[in-house]
Amino acid sequence: MSDSTADGMRRIAVIPKGTSHEFWKSVHFGAQKAADEAGNVEIIWRGPVVESDTGSQIETVKNMITMNVDGIVLAPNQKGGLVDAVEESIAEGIPVVIFDSGLDEGPEIISYVATDNYHGGKLAAQQMAKSINEKGNVILLRYLPGSESTEQREEGFLAGLEDFPEIKVVSSDQYAGESATTAKQMADQLLQQHGKDLAGIFAVCEPNANGTLEALRNAGLNGKVKLVAFDTSDALIEAMSDGSCSGVVLQDPIAMGYQAVKAILAELDGKPTEAVINTGEHVATPENMKEPEIQSLLKPKILE
C-alpha cells in the first residue's frame, strides 16, 4: 500500500492518452468531480502531450509506480505497448482501471470504463447512410494503428454499412495520424483521388475530423461530401450549424473520468466493481444539436 494513506489522503494517478485535446480536459473534469465528492483524494493528472507518444506514456506509468500512488487510471494509447507497465503496477500492489481504450489481454485490471466504440461506429454508419440517401462512395479515414478505441469504431462503421448494399467503401486503409495537420494532408490526398465521385467521409476522432473538415472546405466540397465525425470540437459544432458536417457521434468524457475514479476508489475501499462500465454513445445532428442533453455532450465542461 502507499504511504499516502498515513495522512488519509489517497493519491490517484489519472493518465490520459494525451493532454492537448478538449476530450481529455473533460475527462479530467469528471475525475476531479469524483475526487471532490469522495474527499481526501488527490488526482495526479499526467500524460503525454501527443497521443502517439507511447514511450512517454509508459514512462508516466512507471513514474507513478515509483511515487507509490494508491491507484492508476489509464487510457492506453497503444493496446499492446502498455501491458508490461500495467503488469508492473499491479505487481507492486497498485490497482489499475483502464478507461476509454482497451488493453491487450493479460493484466488483472479492476474495471474497463468506456464508450461502446463498436456500437458508436455502427451509429456513424447509420448517420452516414441517412445523410447520403443510402447510396454512394464513402471513405473510412482511420486514426493510428494499435489504438483500440478507434479500431473498434472503424470496424463498427464497416459492419454497419453492410446493411446498405448501395454504399461502396472506396478507401478504408489510410491512417490520418494524431494531429489535425496530418489528417488534413491525408484527406487532401484522398479527395484528389476520389473527390469527384465521393458521397461521404467518416473521420473516427477529433483531430482526424478537424483536419478532414479543413480539407473539405479547401477543396470546396464541404456540404457536398458528407462528413460524419466521432468526438466533438468547436469547429465541428460550427460545421453542423453551416451544413459542412452531417453528424457527430458523441461520448461522455466527464462520465468516463468520473466512473473510472469511482471504480478505483471502490476497489481501495474493498467494495465490488463492475468489470465493464459503459458510459454511453449518442449522435448529434444539425436537427437535434440544440437539445439540452446533446448540448451538454457537445460542450462538456473542461478542467485546464
HELIX and SHEET records of a PDB file:
HELIX    1   1 ASP A    3  ASP A    7  5                                   5    
HELIX    2   2 GLU A   22  ALA A   38  1                                  17    
HELIX    3   3 THR A   54  THR A   66  1                                  13    
HELIX    4   4 VAL A   83  ALA A   91  1                                   9    
HELIX    5   5 ASN A  117  SER A  131  1                                  15    
HELIX    6   6 GLU A  148  LEU A  161  1                                  14    
HELIX    7   7 ALA A  180  HIS A  194  1                                  15    
HELIX    8   8 GLY A  195  ASP A  197  5                                   3    
HELIX    9   9 GLU A  206  ASN A  218  1                                  13    
HELIX   10  10 ASP A  234  ASP A  242  1                                   9    
HELIX   11  11 PRO A  253  LEU A  268  1                                  16    
HELIX   12  12 PRO A  292  LEU A  298  1                                   7    
SHEET    1   A 6 VAL A  41  TRP A  45  0                                        
SHEET    2   A 6 ARG A  10  ILE A  15  1                                        
SHEET    3   A 6 GLY A  71  LEU A  74  1                                        
SHEET    4   A 6 VAL A  96  PHE A  99  1                                        
SHEET    5   A 6 SER A 111  ALA A 114  1                                        
SHEET    6   A 6 VAL A 276  ASN A 278  1                                        
SHEET    1   B 6 ILE A 167  TYR A 175  0                                        
SHEET    2   B 6 GLY A 136  ARG A 142  1                                        
SHEET    3   B 6 LEU A 198  ALA A 203  1                                        
SHEET    4   B 6 LYS A 226  PHE A 230  1                                        
SHEET    5   B 6 GLY A 247  LEU A 250  1                                        
SHEET    6   B 6 HIS A 282  ALA A 284 -1                                        
END                                                                             
